[in-house]
């Protein structure tokens, strides 16, 4: 069990770090795929930790990896907050562009009506 948990922690830490270190301008589909993998790893680690493990001296490697997991999870939380902020800014920009486009279309329509008279 400890070796399986250790494997899950290492995979989760690597996936989290790739998301954190990855380009923030990646495509939304790529980000969603990464977040789905992260969600899978979170579930696997949670199952492994459900009976709270007691670490023996021989399992020091597992305890160290668990500390790294917690630290990386905190970094992931900060990266997700930054991503949320970035997405909100992009949404605001797109909404503004949409309003401007509708205004320009209405203006162009009014010009056509005036010119057709």
Buried (B, 14 or more C-beta within 10 A) or exposed (E): EBEEBBEBBBBBBEBBBEBBEEEEEEEEEEBEEBBEBBEBBBEBBEEBBEEEBEEEEEBEBBBEBBEBBEEBBEBBEEBBEEBEEEEEEEEEEEEEEEEEEEEEEEEEEEEEEEEEE
